Amino acid sequence: FSQEPESHVIFLILVSGWCHQILLLKNFSSYSFPQHSMRLMITTTSTLLQRRSSSSTFAFLKRGRRTIAARFVHRHCASPFLQFRTASAVATSSSSASAHPYQTEAPWLESTNSSSVPIYRNYINGEFVPSEATDYIPLTDPTTNNLIYNVPRSTNDEMLSAVSYASEAFHKWKDVPIQQRQRIMLQYQALIRDNMNDLATLITLEQGKTLVDARGDVFRGLEVVEAACGLGGSAMMGETLENLSKGLDTYSYRQPLGVCAGIGKCCGCSVKRSKSTFEKCLHRLLTLLLNITLPCARTKTLHMQAPFNFPAMIPLWMFPIACTAGNTFVMKPSEKDPGACMMLAQLASEAGLPDGVLNIIHGGKESVDFICDDTDIRAVSFVGSNAVGAYIHARGTATGKRVQANLGAKNHATILPDADREETVKAIAGAAFGAAGQRCMALSAIILVGSAQEWLPDIVEEAKKLRVGSGFHEGVDVGPLISPEAKDRAEQIIEEATNEGAILELDGRGTVVPGFENGNFLSPTILSNVSPFNTAYKEEIFAPVLVCLEADTLEDAISLTNANPFGNGCSIFTSSGASARKFQHEIDVGQVGINVPIPVPLPFFSFTGSRGSIRGDVHFYGKQGVNFYTQIKTITSNWQCRGGHLGGATMPVLGSSNSK
């Protein structure tokens, strides 16, 4: 105790079963692989549709298109945000109380006489509606921590109104032929493509990631919209089998559920875990014995954290599939960066999506509880942390809803000595530190097998080459973390990890970017000599922090990965087909990359995280996404109804020799 008191405390805590519950932020990766042939056909078709007469045989689909000039940012001009952010005075704000350096005329923002800070509006029944809320959530620029917008906590009446309009719209929207709904998605994907740079600018402003990465965010969501353009081809088709008995046929239809909902980050919401009497006594005993105060804040409170990291892609995982399948949708975006979602709603309206089919509300825990409890909402989609996902899944399913919740991750990369050393090192650095590590598919843990342990200095040198700064500046690789709290948490975990025996190979703390001295910057950090019991390994840090473990054999690396409670994604780097085959067969993880650092499936497939990385049993997008947002209706018909036997008191046995 006298030599290494903290290490002994960690040991005692582990032996006593005082387990830390992991705090996680959920996110996704963006790397693009263009499907040129399909995209060419979609673009050509949408162009032809745009040239068609605006008349329609469906009165419900008739809409006057808003002019291009009225959009938030002109598609062919440099963004005013970008011009502002690259100016030398970017880190300073106006001294005038009435001036606001981030001011914009966007229709989803409201400026009031009482505040110089614009306020986000709700989007209800096709209109951007000012909220009657009196309580607001501050939205700050992560590169400066300047207050730029206020996000309202939508009132209960506003949330009821959003669901009411969605319910009303569903009765008409479900009867619109699917080819008509697909054509709206064709228009929609073209508008997203045309406005990709402006969407990326909004993301970089509010979330902090680099413009290049923000474009990837939009692009990966765009791919889901493209997939929705062909939903009627097979995914929505039913099944049929004739003559199961004489004159009797059975067939099925896939039909929409009704009003569905998607949930983003819940601000200020937490789930507190009460300590047992044993834990309280143990904590008190250790404190008295060692005469030190033991930290316990993170074991006591699990803050609800969710997908601020992909403000365009995550909503596009949800409502395009749901709406094309015939549902209507209520979205609550992350209050950290709702701008991209609001612009996506405007573009959806321009594409012809009828009023009420898509609605957007804002808020924190109160809006989450409303979505989980409202009886008119049939299904809820969520991507985020374990604490929030478990809460939403439990509360939502208790009211009879379908709930799909993608949760936490600790993605491992196994590196074998026969891998391409130079390319593997580059891939690891990019996957670990890109987007400041704020991806659910980021490689946050690597296992160096055998002589590959000698590659650690190469990884450190590659990480040192990455440039940290504002996402609007060219050449920047790593932007800021989303908030001061996220930065403080990551630095606290780094400190705890080193106290528990980890070696700090590269320390990214204390980073100051000139012109952005108040930003939430953390440079790439690498920890070695990390055990499975180390805090840095047990926690999803959600920051540019890479933990390095060692294994003697491939079998050991597989066992180590499978012992982790999460199953979101993993990778192996090798030139051996036999090793790769063994790995993919024995690994218990839902998404596997072979010489691919971030194995995120394209929308033809589904996002298939497993084990502790998902609550619910149906995945996002692809065929499983369609299954989640639809239900099966099966019909058994008999048209031999004149002079035939229609059944009696005994159990019918179809297809038997006695069946008529």
Beta strands, then each sheet from edge to edge (+ up, - down):
strand 1: 109-112
strand 2: 115-120
strand 3: 122-124
strand 4: 127-129
strand 5: 136-140
strand 6: 147-152
strand 7: 240-245
strand 8: 248-256
strand 9: 259-263
strand 10: 270-272
strand 11: 301-303
strand 12: 328-332
strand 13: 358-360
strand 14: 377-383
strand 15: 402-406
strand 16: 411-415
strand 17: 443-449
strand 18: 503-506
strand 19: 525-528
strand 20: 545-551
strand 21: 566-567
strand 22: 570-573
strand 23: 592-594
strand 24: 610-611
strand 25: 614-615
strand 26: 630-638
sheet 1: 1+ 2-
sheet 2: 3+ 4-
sheet 3: 5+ 6-
sheet 4: 7+ 8- 26+
sheet 5: 13+ 12+ 9+ 14+ 15+ 25-
sheet 6: 10+ 11-
sheet 7: 18+ 19- 20- 17- 16- 22- 23-
sheet 8: 21+ 24-
end
